[in-house]
Amino acid sequence: MLDIYHFSYGWITPVLAYFMSVTGCLLGLQCAARGRNATEGRVSWLVGAAIAIGGTGIWVMHFIAMLGFSIRGAEIRYDVPLTMLSAITAMVVVGIGLFMVNKPQPTLRSLVGGGTIAGLGVGTMHYAGMYAMKSTATVSYDAMIVTLSLVIAVVASIVALWFTLRVKGFLATIGASLIMGVAVTGMHYTGMAAMKAHPGHHGGPPSGAGAMELLAPLIGVSSIVTMLVLISVSLTEIENEEALPRMWLTSRHEPRKRAVPPPAMPAPVRMQEPIEYRTEELAYDVAGAWPRRVID
């Protein structure tokens, strides 16, 4: 049996794989939240969430990790059509799960059903990507570990879909993305642990493209696009969250302003008794004489 190395470049590839998984899941959760609250464009937001989670959070993560994969004494290449098919598979199955649970009144049945479909699809993507790997070695898999990796994929997908329904707020979304990243990368390395390599028949180098020829450009472009979109969506999300307290304060103060009554007008003063001039000098000045009473 040949030695298999999952960390040929040290911790660089697993750390980058986890980072891109978190990034894709973060963008996907934000898109799903927009779709959940949108009156128009709901389908577009959910499609964007499927592309972000399935494409970047799962597929890009998988092949970044594969950059650090090697088999001692064997050459590895990748079948281009199968590699692209694995990416499409990841996005489609995540999209199916999102559309199953993002309904006006999602149920536990739809959550479990959608998560199971998405999880099995993610597992299919993983092993389709591994099948796209061509090597001079003969590869086999441990059935028990493969089953465990599929169970992890299903559980991770159910949790991920639950997050798309419940998580609100930018900080909570970051926390959920960190958890999803652990689940996705954990499923990947569990599946890789099921692999065994044996010496094969050397009939020349395998067909396909090398890892740096195919994977590096695809991963680079996907990562840059994802980061740019994530920054744009995140800035909008933060602005919306900052605007909510201002709107709340305004709505709290406006009714108070309207409730203040206008100032009351003073009541007119009525004279109950006639005015008498008690000073004889003042009476003389007014009447021009010395009357005993000016006003009766």
Backbone hydrogen bonds in HBPLUS format (Angstrom, degrees):
<---DONOR---> <-ACCEPTOR-->    atom                        ^
c    i                          cat <-CA-CA->   ^        H-A-AA   ^      H-
h    n   atom  resd res      DA  || num        DHA   H-A  angle D-A-AA Bond
n    s   type  num  typ     dist DA aas  dist angle  dist       angle   num
A0002-LEU N   A0197-ALA O   2.77 MM 195  5.33 158.1  1.82 137.4 144.3     1
A0072-ARG N   A0003-ASP O   2.94 MM  69  5.43 165.6  1.96 159.7 163.7     2
A0005-TYR N   A0070-SER O   2.86 MM  65  5.22 178.0  1.86 161.3 161.4     3
A0070-SER N   A0005-TYR O   2.88 MM  65  5.22 148.1  1.99 150.6 156.7     4
A0010-GLY N   A0007-PHE O   3.03 MM   3  4.90 156.9  2.09 113.1 111.2     5
A0008-SER N   A0068-GLY O   2.90 MM  60  4.80 171.4  1.91 136.0 136.7     6
A0015-VAL N   A0011-TRP O   3.14 MM   4  6.02 158.4  2.19 142.7 149.2     7
A0016-LEU N   A0012-ILE O   2.96 MM   4  6.08 164.6  1.98 153.0 157.8     8
A0017-ALA N   A0013-THR O   2.82 MM   4  5.87 154.7  1.88 147.2 155.1     9
A0018-TYR N   A0014-PRO O   2.93 MM   4  6.09 159.9  1.97 144.6 149.4    10
A0019-PHE N   A0015-VAL O   2.91 MM   4  6.11 160.5  1.94 148.6 154.6    11
A0020-MET N   A0016-LEU O   2.96 MM   4  6.16 163.1  1.99 151.6 154.8    12
A0021-SER N   A0017-ALA O   2.99 MM   4  6.17 147.5  2.10 142.9 152.4    13
A0022-VAL N   A0018-TYR O   2.92 MM   4  6.19 162.1  1.96 155.1 158.9    14
A0023-THR N   A0019-PHE O   2.91 MM   4  6.14 157.9  1.96 146.4 153.3    15
A0024-GLY N   A0020-MET O   2.92 MM   4  6.03 166.8  1.94 146.9 149.9    16
A0025-CYS N   A0021-SER O   2.97 MM   4  6.12 161.2  2.00 148.1 153.8    17
A0026-LEU N   A0022-VAL O   2.81 MM   4  5.94 153.8  1.88 148.8 156.3    18
A0027-LEU N   A0023-THR O   3.05 MM   4  6.29 166.5  2.07 152.7 155.3    19
A0028-GLY N   A0024-GLY O   2.88 MM   4  6.02 157.3  1.94 144.6 152.0    20
A0029-LEU N   A0025-CYS O   2.84 MM   4  5.98 157.9  1.88 149.6 154.3    21
A0030-GLN N   A0026-LEU O   3.13 MM   4  6.33 156.7  2.18 145.9 152.0    22
A0031-CYS N   A0027-LEU O   2.96 MM   4  6.21 159.0  2.01 151.0 156.8    23
A0032-ALA N   A0028-GLY O   2.87 MM   4  6.06 156.2  1.93 147.4 154.5    24
A0033-ALA N   A0029-LEU O   2.93 MM   4  6.11 152.1  2.01 143.4 150.7    25
A0034-ARG N   A0030-GLN O   3.02 MM   4  6.29 155.0  2.08 146.0 152.4    26
A0035-GLY N   A0031-CYS O   2.91 MM   4  6.19 157.8  1.96 148.5 154.9    27
A0036-ARG N   A0032-ALA O   2.85 MM   4  6.06 146.0  1.97 143.8 153.4    28
A0037-ASN N   A0033-ALA O   3.14 MM   4  6.34 146.8  2.26 144.4 151.5    29
A0038-ALA N   A0034-ARG O   2.87 MM   4  5.77 120.0  2.24 143.1 158.4    30
A0045-TRP N   A0041-GLY O   3.19 MM   4  6.47 159.0  2.24 152.6 157.4    31
A0046-LEU N   A0042-ARG O   3.08 MM   4  6.36 159.4  2.12 153.0 158.5    32
A0047-VAL N   A0043-VAL O   2.91 MM   4  6.12 155.3  1.97 151.4 158.4    33
A0048-GLY N   A0044-SER O   2.95 MM   4  6.17 157.0  2.00 144.9 151.5    34
A0049-ALA N   A0045-TRP O   2.90 MM   4  6.20 146.7  2.01 142.0 151.5    35
A0050-ALA N   A0046-LEU O   2.93 MM   4  6.21 153.4  2.01 145.6 152.2    36
A0051-ILE N   A0047-VAL O   2.97 MM   4  6.27 156.6  2.02 151.2 157.3    37
A0052-ALA N   A0048-GLY O   2.93 MM   4  6.11 158.7  1.98 146.8 152.8    38
A0053-ILE N   A0049-ALA O   2.88 MM   4  6.02 175.8  1.89 155.4 156.8    39
A0054-GLY N   A0050-ALA O   2.80 MM   4  5.47 147.0  1.90 136.7 146.9    40
A0055-GLY N   A0051-ILE O   2.73 MM   4  4.93 136.7  1.92 118.3 132.8    41
A0056-THR N   A0052-ALA O   3.08 MM   4  5.24 133.7  2.30 114.9 127.6    42
A0057-GLY N   A0052-ALA O   2.90 MM   5  6.29 163.3  1.93 152.3 157.9    43
A0058-ILE N   A0053-ILE O   2.96 MM   5  6.29 113.7  2.41 146.6 164.3    44
A0059-TRP N   A0054-GLY O   3.11 MM   5  6.25 161.2  2.14 141.4 147.1    45
A0060-VAL N   A0055-GLY O   2.89 MM   5  6.26 149.1  1.99 147.2 157.3    46
A0062-HIS N   A0058-ILE O   2.90 MM   4  6.05 155.4  1.96 145.6 152.5    47
A0063-PHE N   A0059-TRP O   3.11 MM   4  6.46 161.7  2.14 156.4 159.1    48
A0064-ILE N   A0060-VAL O   2.90 MM   4  6.07 144.1  2.03 151.0 160.9    49
A0065-ALA N   A0061-MET O   3.07 MM   4  6.28 163.1  2.10 150.7 154.9    50
A0066-MET N   A0062-HIS O   2.99 MM   4  6.30 138.7  2.17 133.7 146.1    51
A0067-LEU N   A0063-PHE O   3.15 MM   4  6.28 124.7  2.47 129.0 140.1    52
A0067-LEU N   A0064-ILE O   3.11 MM   3  5.26 141.9  2.26  98.8 109.7    53
A0068-GLY N   A0065-ALA O   3.12 MM   3  5.65 147.0  2.23 109.3 117.7    54
A0069-PHE N   A0066-MET O   3.02 MM   3  4.83 163.2  2.05 103.1 107.3    55
A0074-ALA N   A0071-ILE O   3.07 MM   3  5.44 157.3  2.12 139.0 134.0    56
A0136-THR N   A0075-GLU O   3.31 MM  61  5.81 142.2  2.46 145.4 155.0    57
A0077-ARG N   A0134-LYS O   2.80 MM  57  5.12 160.2  1.84 154.3 160.2    58
A0134-LYS N   A0077-ARG O   2.65 MM  57  5.12 165.6  1.67 148.6 152.9    59
A0078-TYR N   A0209-ALA O   2.74 MM 131  5.18 155.7  1.80 142.1 150.5    60
A0209-ALA N   A0078-TYR O   2.86 MM 131  5.18 153.9  1.93 149.7 143.2    61
A0079-ASP N   A0132-ALA O   2.77 MM  53  4.95 162.7  1.79 144.6 150.4    62
A0083-THR N   A0079-ASP O   2.98 MM   4  6.08 151.0  2.06 150.2 159.2    63
A0084-MET N   A0080-VAL O   3.03 MM   4  6.29 161.4  2.07 159.8 163.6    64
A0085-LEU N   A0081-PRO O   2.90 MM   4  6.11 150.7  1.99 145.0 154.1    65
A0086-SER N   A0082-LEU O   2.96 MM   4  6.18 146.2  2.08 143.3 151.1    66
A0087-ALA N   A0083-THR O   3.35 MM   4  6.71 144.9  2.48 139.1 147.4    67
A0087-ALA N   A0084-MET O   3.16 MM   3  5.16 122.8  2.50  94.2 108.1    68
A0088-ILE N   A0084-MET O   3.11 MM   4  6.48 160.4  2.15 151.3 155.7    69
A0089-THR N   A0085-LEU O   2.91 MM   4  6.10 156.5  1.96 148.2 155.0    70
A0090-ALA N   A0086-SER O   3.14 MM   4  6.34 157.8  2.20 143.1 147.4    71
A0091-MET N   A0087-ALA O   3.22 MM   4  6.53 163.0  2.25 152.0 155.5    72
A0092-VAL N   A0088-ILE O   2.94 MM   4  6.09 161.4  1.97 154.9 160.3    73
A0093-VAL N   A0089-THR O   3.07 MM   4  6.17 174.6  2.07 156.7 157.9    74
A0094-VAL N   A0090-ALA O   3.23 MM   4  6.25 159.2  2.27 143.7 149.6    75
A0095-GLY N   A0091-MET O   3.00 MM   4  6.07 152.4  2.08 140.0 148.2    76
A0096-ILE N   A0092-VAL O   2.92 MM   4  6.24 152.3  1.99 150.4 157.8    77
A0097-GLY N   A0093-VAL O   3.14 MM   4  6.38 162.2  2.17 145.4 149.3    78
A0098-LEU N   A0094-VAL O   2.95 MM   4  6.22 157.7  2.01 150.4 156.6    79
A0099-PHE N   A0095-GLY O   2.99 MM   4  6.18 165.8  2.01 155.1 157.9    80
A0100-MET N   A0096-ILE O   3.03 MM   4  6.17 139.5  2.20 142.8 153.9    81
A0101-VAL N   A0097-GLY O   3.24 MM   4  6.48 147.3  2.36 147.1 153.6    82
A0102-ASN N   A0098-LEU O   2.93 MM   4  5.89 152.8  2.01 153.4 161.0    83
A0103-LYS N   A0101-VAL O   2.87 MM   2  5.64 131.2  2.11 108.3  93.4    84
A0111-LEU N   A0107-THR O   3.01 MM   4  6.28 151.9  2.09 145.3 153.6    85
A0112-VAL N   A0108-LEU O   2.90 MM   4  6.11 168.7  1.92 154.1 156.2    86
A0113-GLY N   A0109-ARG O   2.83 MM   4  5.91 162.0  1.86 148.1 154.3    87
A0114-GLY N   A0110-SER O   2.82 MM   4  5.74 162.6  1.85 140.3 146.1    88
A0115-GLY N   A0111-LEU O   2.89 MM   4  5.93 157.0  1.94 143.1 150.3    89
A0116-THR N   A0112-VAL O   2.86 MM   4  5.97 150.7  1.94 144.3 152.1    90
A0117-ILE N   A0113-GLY O   3.04 MM   4  6.27 165.1  2.06 150.7 154.2    91
A0118-ALA N   A0114-GLY O   2.93 MM   4  6.08 166.0  1.95 148.5 153.0    92
A0119-GLY N   A0115-GLY O   2.77 MM   4  5.81 157.4  1.82 143.0 150.1    93
A0120-LEU N   A0116-THR O   2.93 MM   4  6.07 168.5  1.95 151.6 154.4    94
A0121-GLY N   A0117-ILE O   2.92 MM   4  6.03 147.8  2.02 141.7 151.7    95
A0122-VAL N   A0118-ALA O   2.79 MM   4  6.07 149.2  1.88 147.2 155.7    96
A0123-GLY N   A0119-GLY O   2.94 MM   4  6.24 158.1  1.99 147.6 153.5    97
A0124-THR N   A0120-LEU O   2.85 MM   4  6.10 150.0  1.94 140.3 149.1    98
A0125-MET N   A0121-GLY O   2.82 MM   4  6.12 152.2  1.89 146.5 154.1    99
A0126-HIS N   A0122-VAL O   2.92 MM   4  6.23 156.6  1.97 148.8 154.9   100
A0127-TYR N   A0123-GLY O   3.02 MM   4  6.31 170.6  2.03 155.5 156.5   101
A0128-ALA N   A0124-THR O   2.75 MM   4  5.82 140.9  1.90 143.8 155.8   102
A0129-GLY N   A0125-MET O   2.83 MM   4  5.99 153.4  1.90 146.0 152.9   103
A0130-MET N   A0126-HIS O   2.97 MM   4  6.32 143.7  2.10 139.4 150.3   104
A0131-TYR N   A0127-TYR O   2.86 MM   4  5.99 143.2  1.99 132.7 142.8   105
A0132-ALA N   A0128-ALA O   2.91 MM   4  6.18 136.9  2.10 138.7 150.5   106
A0133-MET N   A0130-MET O   3.05 MM   3  5.15 148.2  2.16  97.8 107.8   107
A0138-THR N   A0198-HIS O   2.76 MM  60  5.03 165.9  1.78 155.6 157.7   108
A0198-HIS N   A0138-THR O   2.76 MM  60  5.03 156.8  1.81 148.0 156.1   109
A0140-SER N   A0196-LYS O   2.83 MM  56  5.17 158.0  1.87 152.6 158.2   110
A0196-LYS N   A0140-SER O   2.75 MM  56  5.17 150.3  1.83 153.9 152.8   111
A0142-ASP N   A0194-ALA O   2.79 MM  52  4.85 145.6  1.91 129.9 141.4   112
A0146-VAL N   A0142-ASP O   3.02 MM   4  6.23 156.4  2.07 153.9 161.4   113
A0147-THR N   A0143-ALA O   2.97 MM   4  6.18 158.2  2.02 147.6 153.0   114
A0148-LEU N   A0144-MET O   2.99 MM   4  6.27 156.0  2.05 144.7 151.5   115
A0149-SER N   A0145-ILE O   2.91 MM   4  6.15 155.3  1.97 148.1 154.4   116
A0150-LEU N   A0146-VAL O   3.04 MM   4  6.35 148.3  2.14 146.5 154.9   117
A0151-VAL N   A0147-THR O   2.98 MM   4  6.30 153.1  2.06 149.5 157.0   118
A0152-ILE N   A0148-LEU O   2.96 MM   4  6.25 160.9  2.00 151.7 156.6   119
A0153-ALA N   A0149-SER O   2.95 MM   4  6.16 150.9  2.04 139.4 147.7   120
A0154-VAL N   A0150-LEU O   2.94 MM   4  6.21 155.3  2.00 148.7 154.3   121
A0155-VAL N   A0151-VAL O   2.97 MM   4  6.21 173.2  1.97 157.9 159.4   122
A0156-ALA N   A0152-ILE O   2.85 MM   4  5.92 162.6  1.88 149.3 155.1   123
A0157-SER N   A0153-ALA O   2.95 MM   4  6.04 148.9  2.05 140.0 148.4   124
A0158-ILE N   A0154-VAL O   2.96 MM   4  6.25 157.5  2.01 153.2 158.8   125
A0159-VAL N   A0155-VAL O   3.00 MM   4  6.25 165.9  2.02 153.4 157.1   126
A0160-ALA N   A0156-ALA O   2.88 MM   4  6.03 154.7  1.94 142.8 150.6   127
A0161-LEU N   A0157-SER O   2.90 MM   4  6.11 160.6  1.93 150.6 154.9   128
A0162-TRP N   A0158-ILE O   2.94 MM   4  6.14 151.0  2.02 145.5 154.1   129
A0163-PHE N   A0159-VAL O   2.93 MM   4  6.21 151.7  2.01 147.3 154.9   130
A0164-THR N   A0160-ALA O   3.10 MM   4  6.47 147.0  2.22 142.5 151.0   131
A0165-LEU N   A0162-TRP O   3.07 MM   3  5.24 139.9  2.24 100.3 111.8   132
A0166-ARG N   A0162-TRP O   3.04 MM   4  6.23 148.5  2.14 151.6 160.6   133
A0167-VAL N   A0163-PHE O   2.98 MM   4  5.24 161.7  2.02 137.9 143.6   134
A0173-THR N   A0169-GLY O   3.03 MM   4  6.19 147.5  2.14 143.5 152.9   135
A0174-ILE N   A0170-PHE O   3.04 MM   4  6.36 148.6  2.14 146.1 154.1   136
A0175-GLY N   A0171-LEU O   3.10 MM   4  6.44 161.3  2.13 149.6 153.8   137
A0176-ALA N   A0172-ALA O   2.98 MM   4  6.24 158.6  2.02 147.9 153.5   138
A0177-SER N   A0173-THR O   2.94 MM   4  6.12 151.2  2.03 144.2 152.1   139
A0178-LEU N   A0174-ILE O   3.01 MM   4  6.32 150.4  2.09 150.6 158.1   140
A0179-ILE N   A0175-GLY O   3.20 MM   4  6.52 154.4  2.27 145.9 152.1   141
A0180-MET N   A0176-ALA O   2.92 MM   4  6.19 161.1  1.96 150.0 155.6   142
A0181-GLY N   A0177-SER O   2.86 MM   4  6.01 153.5  1.93 146.0 153.1   143
A0182-VAL N   A0178-LEU O   3.19 MM   4  6.46 151.5  2.28 141.0 147.3   144
A0183-ALA N   A0179-ILE O   3.09 MM   4  6.43 159.8  2.14 150.5 155.8   145
A0184-VAL N   A0180-MET O   2.90 MM   4  6.13 165.3  1.92 157.6 160.9   146
A0185-THR N   A0181-GLY O   3.03 MM   4  6.06 171.2  2.04 149.8 152.5   147
A0186-GLY N   A0182-VAL O   2.85 MM   4  5.76 146.8  1.96 139.6 150.2   148
A0187-MET N   A0183-ALA O   2.96 MM   4  6.14 151.1  2.04 142.6 149.5   149
A0188-HIS N   A0184-VAL O   3.07 MM   4  6.38 155.6  2.13 145.6 152.3   150
A0189-TYR N   A0185-THR O   3.03 MM   4  6.30 171.9  2.03 156.6 156.4   151
A0190-THR N   A0186-GLY O   2.98 MM   4  6.04 143.4  2.12 140.8 151.2   152
A0191-GLY N   A0187-MET O   2.96 MM   4  6.16 161.2  2.00 149.1 153.7   153
A0192-MET N   A0188-HIS O   2.91 MM   4  6.24 150.3  2.00 146.8 156.1   154
A0193-ALA N   A0189-TYR O   3.01 MM   4  6.09 137.3  2.20 131.2 141.3   155
A0193-ALA N   A0190-THR O   3.14 MM   3  5.11 125.8  2.45  92.9 107.0   156
A0194-ALA N   A0191-GLY O   3.13 MM   3  5.36 147.9  2.24 101.3 110.7   157
A0195-MET N   A0192-MET O   3.13 MM   3  5.51 163.2  2.16 110.5 115.8   158
A0214-LEU N   A0210-GLY O   2.98 MM   4  6.13 160.4  2.02 158.9 162.2   159
A0215-LEU N   A0211-ALA O   2.78 MM   4  5.16 126.1  2.07 131.3 147.4   160
A0216-ALA N   A0211-ALA O   3.31 MM   5  6.79 149.0  2.41 148.9 155.9   161
A0218-LEU N   A0214-LEU O   3.47 MM   4  6.56 166.1  2.49 146.7 150.6   162
A0219-ILE N   A0215-LEU O   2.79 MM   4  5.85 170.2  1.80 164.7 167.8   163
A0220-GLY N   A0216-ALA O   2.90 MM   4  5.93 160.2  1.94 148.5 154.5   164
A0221-VAL N   A0217-PRO O   3.02 MM   4  6.15 174.0  2.02 154.5 155.5   165
A0222-SER N   A0218-LEU O   3.01 MM   4  6.06 166.9  2.03 149.4 153.7   166
A0223-SER N   A0219-ILE O   2.89 MM   4  5.91 156.9  1.95 147.1 153.6   167
A0224-ILE N   A0220-GLY O   3.06 MM   4  6.24 162.8  2.10 150.6 154.7   168
A0225-VAL N   A0221-VAL O   3.05 MM   4  6.22 172.4  2.05 157.5 159.5   169
A0226-THR N   A0222-SER O   2.97 MM   4  6.04 160.9  2.01 145.4 151.4   170
A0227-MET N   A0223-SER O   2.96 MM   4  6.12 161.7  2.00 149.7 154.2   171
A0228-LEU N   A0224-ILE O   3.05 MM   4  6.26 162.2  2.08 152.4 156.8   172
A0229-VAL N   A0225-VAL O   3.02 MM   4  6.22 167.9  2.03 154.7 157.9   173
A0230-LEU N   A0226-THR O   2.84 MM   4  5.94 157.9  1.89 149.0 156.1   174
A0231-ILE N   A0227-MET O   2.95 MM   4  6.11 160.7  1.98 149.1 153.3   175
A0232-SER N   A0228-LEU O   3.13 MM   4  6.35 162.8  2.16 147.4 151.8   176
A0233-VAL N   A0229-VAL O   2.93 MM   4  6.14 170.3  1.94 157.5 159.7   177
A0234-SER N   A0230-LEU O   2.81 MM   4  5.82 161.1  1.85 151.4 157.5   178
A0235-LEU N   A0231-ILE O   3.00 MM   4  6.06 160.7  2.04 147.6 152.1   179
A0236-THR N   A0232-SER O   3.24 MM   4  6.46 158.6  2.29 144.3 149.9   180
A0237-GLU N   A0233-VAL O   2.94 MM   4  6.17 152.2  2.01 145.1 153.4   181
A0238-ILE N   A0234-SER O   2.88 MM   4  6.14 159.3  1.92 153.9 158.5   182
A0239-GLU N   A0235-LEU O   3.00 MM   4  6.18 160.3  2.04 147.3 152.6   183
A0240-ASN N   A0236-THR O   2.98 MM   4  6.20 153.8  2.05 146.2 153.2   184
A0241-GLU N   A0237-GLU O   3.02 MM   4  6.29 154.1  2.09 146.7 153.5   185
A0242-GLU N   A0238-ILE O   2.97 MM   4  6.22 152.5  2.04 149.3 156.7   186
A0243-ALA N   A0239-GLU O   3.01 MM   4  6.16 138.7  2.18 140.1 151.1   187
A0244-LEU N   A0240-ASN O   3.22 MM   4  6.43 135.8  2.43 141.5 151.2   188
A0247-MET N   A0243-ALA O   3.01 MM   4  6.25 158.8  2.06 153.8 160.1   189
A0248-TRP N   A0244-LEU O   2.88 MM   4  6.10 153.8  1.95 153.1 160.9   190
A0249-LEU N   A0245-PRO O   2.91 MM   4  6.12 162.6  1.94 150.3 154.2   191
A0250-THR N   A0246-ARG O   2.98 MM   4  6.14 159.5  2.02 147.5 153.3   192
A0251-SER N   A0247-MET O   2.96 MM   4  6.14 159.7  2.00 145.5 150.9   193
A0252-ARG N   A0248-TRP O   2.94 MM   4  6.15 138.8  2.11 141.8 153.4   194
A0253-HIS N   A0249-LEU O   3.03 MM   4  6.24 145.4  2.15 146.8 154.9   195
A0254-GLU N   A0250-THR O   3.00 MM   4  6.05 157.0  2.05 154.2 159.7   196
A0257-LYS N   A0253-HIS O   3.12 MM   4  6.46 152.0  2.20 153.3 161.3   197
A0258-ARG N   A0254-GLU O   3.12 MM   4  6.42 157.6  2.17 152.8 158.6   198
A0259-ALA N   A0255-PRO O   2.91 MM   4  6.03 135.4  2.12 140.1 152.5   199
A0283-ALA N   A0279-THR O   3.16 MM   4  6.51 158.1  2.21 152.4 158.9   200
A0284-TYR N   A0280-GLU O   2.97 MM   4  6.16 151.9  2.05 145.7 153.1   201
A0285-ASP N   A0281-GLU O   3.05 MM   4  6.33 155.7  2.11 146.6 152.6   202
A0286-VAL N   A0282-LEU O   3.16 MM   4  6.39 152.1  2.24 146.2 152.7   203
A0287-ALA N   A0283-ALA O   2.91 MM   4  5.96 173.1  1.92 156.1 158.1   204
A0288-GLY N   A0284-TYR O   2.73 MM   4  5.00 138.0  1.90 133.8 143.3   205
